[in-house]
Amino acid sequence: MTIGSDRLQRRMARGAAFLGSEVAILGGAMSWVSERNLVSAISNAGGFGVIACGAMTPALLDAEIAATQAMTDKPFGVNLITMHPDLVELIAVCTRHKVGHVVLAGGLPPKGSLEAIKAGGAKVICFAPTLALAKKLIRSGVDALVIEGMEAGGHIGPVSTSVLAQEMLPEIAELVPVFVAGGIGRGEAIAGYLDMGAAGVQLGTRFVCGTESIAHANFKKAFIRASARDAIASVQLDARLPVIPVRALKNAAGELFSAKQREVAGHLDEGRVAMGEAQLQIEHYWAGALRRAVVDGDVEHGSVMAGQSVGMVTKEEPVADIIAELMAQAAAALEARAA
Ligand SMILES: Cc1cc2nc3c(=O)[nH]c(=O)nc-3n(C[C@H](O)[C@H](O)[C@H](O)COP(=O)(O)O)c2cc1C
């Protein structure tokens, strides 16, 4: 073992022990992408795969967990969205399958959900958008946190990963394991966040073009072609019509979304539509759009969620190669620290 890989192993030890994996790299849950194939590939390669439950019913999640367990004997997690109407039942499904880690995404966990997950024997990982909320989540008993910057693909907050890491790691990294996400494309960045106190990292965008990922060939092609500046956040055009920012590749759907916002705002001005109905039209615009891109391959009219690290995705390759490359880069960076 080189000095660099020894240093890397020591810096990842806490995160890896927490996850029960070989390396402290989580494959961030990606709706429609993070299913049995990609999740088991990440876990089999020594990382920690996470199933994206998204809008799955409890029966579908049940089948997906069982299928994943059939493809790997390594640990993996399940990502549940807090707004899901069947959250209680989905937690019960995870408990029945003895899933070791549940990641709660999409806002603060509703009352009783942390307790239900922990009572079932699983560890709870939450997203912490601010330092104050991180401390509150730790007080309420979460086992680990993810801090995710606006460079990430999918739904994003307003602050960059580098600022979140500086603000939050010195205050909370000793209390619970913290995994840094958003914009990580190479191992040097992983080494940097580990040095700052992170227990590990979470990557999404880099895994989309894994050979094992079932994302449509058009979706993967769009990733391979894109550069960082193509992965843009959706913009709210009217104060009355809230838009939750999502980072995705520029395409026709994004332009049509701007047109839709202007049209609905115009209807509001003219009193042709009630506020509630107008807001719903905006909220529902993207319904089914990620599936359309990932599963159907319509990368012009679907949502091609991608982070800024998409520029570092240059080919389709086995997940094990992606993880090995990240680890080698991180180890080399840590080796160079001594010089
Ligand atoms: C296509 C896509 C779909 C995603 N879907 C979800 C999701 O369903 N739930 C979730 O918590 N995060 C989702 N994310 C965020 C990832 O889990 C991960 O945190 C993020 O990709 C990390 O940043 P990176 O893209 O810069 O690596 C998604 C990201 C992408 C690119």
The ligand as an SDF file (V2000), in Angstrom:
LIG
                    3D

 31 33  0  0  0  0  0  0  0  0999 V2000
  -30.4960   12.4080  -12.6870 C   0  0  0  0  0  0  0  0  0  0  0  0
  -30.4780   12.7380  -11.2110 C   0  0  0  0  0  0  0  0  0  0  0  0
  -31.5610   12.3700  -10.4150 C   0  0  0  0  0  0  0  0  0  0  0  0
  -31.5440   12.6230   -9.0390 C   0  0  0  0  0  0  0  0  0  0  0  0
  -32.5950   12.2100   -8.2670 N   0  0  0  0  0  0  0  0  0  0  0  0
  -32.5290   12.3460   -6.9100 C   0  0  0  0  0  0  0  0  0  0  0  0
  -33.5630   11.7990   -6.0840 C   0  0  0  0  0  0  0  0  0  0  0  0
  -34.5110   11.1920   -6.5720 O   0  0  0  0  0  0  0  0  0  0  0  0
  -33.4460   11.9530   -4.7370 N   0  0  0  0  0  0  0  0  0  0  0  0
  -32.3690   12.6140   -4.1760 C   0  0  0  0  0  0  0  0  0  0  0  0
  -32.3150   12.7250   -2.9450 O   0  0  0  0  0  0  0  0  0  0  0  0
  -31.3810   13.1280   -4.9280 N   0  0  0  0  0  0  0  0  0  0  0  0
  -31.4330   13.0030   -6.2760 C   0  0  0  0  0  0  0  0  0  0  0  0
  -30.3910   13.4630   -7.0450 N   0  0  0  0  0  0  0  0  0  0  0  0
  -29.1690   13.9990   -6.3790 C   0  0  0  0  0  0  0  0  0  0  0  0
  -28.1210   12.8860   -6.1670 C   0  0  0  0  0  0  0  0  0  0  0  0
  -28.5660   11.9350   -5.2360 O   0  0  0  0  0  0  0  0  0  0  0  0
  -26.7760   13.4160   -5.6340 C   0  0  0  0  0  0  0  0  0  0  0  0
  -26.9260   13.9560   -4.3500 O   0  0  0  0  0  0  0  0  0  0  0  0
  -26.1720   14.4630   -6.5410 C   0  0  0  0  0  0  0  0  0  0  0  0
  -26.1960   14.0000   -7.8650 O   0  0  0  0  0  0  0  0  0  0  0  0
  -24.7360   14.7680   -6.0960 C   0  0  0  0  0  0  0  0  0  0  0  0
  -24.1680   15.7860   -6.8360 O   0  0  0  0  0  0  0  0  0  0  0  0
  -23.4000   15.5480   -8.2440 P   0  0  0  0  0  0  0  0  0  0  0  0
  -24.4810   15.3480   -9.2510 O   0  0  0  0  0  0  0  0  0  0  0  0
  -22.6920   16.8410   -8.4380 O   0  0  0  0  0  0  0  0  0  0  0  0
  -22.5020   14.3740   -8.0820 O   0  0  0  0  0  0  0  0  0  0  0  0
  -30.4140   13.2610   -8.4380 C   0  0  0  0  0  0  0  0  0  0  0  0
  -29.3310   13.6500   -9.2640 C   0  0  0  0  0  0  0  0  0  0  0  0
  -29.3410   13.3880  -10.6180 C   0  0  0  0  0  0  0  0  0  0  0  0
  -28.1470   13.7860  -11.4740 C   0  0  0  0  0  0  0  0  0  0  0  0
  1  2  1  0
  2  3  1  0
  2 30  2  0
  3  4  2  0
  4  5  1  0
  4 28  1  0
  5  6  2  0
  6  7  1  0
  6 13  1  0
  7  8  2  0
  7  9  1  0
  9 10  1  0
 10 11  2  0
 10 12  1  0
 12 13  2  0
 13 14  1  0
 14 15  1  0
 14 28  1  0
 15 16  1  0
 16 17  1  0
 16 18  1  0
 18 19  1  0
 18 20  1  0
 20 21  1  0
 20 22  1  0
 22 23  1  0
 23 24  1  0
 24 25  2  0
 24 26  1  0
 24 27  1  0
 28 29  2  0
 29 30  1  0
 30 31  1  0
M  END
$$$$
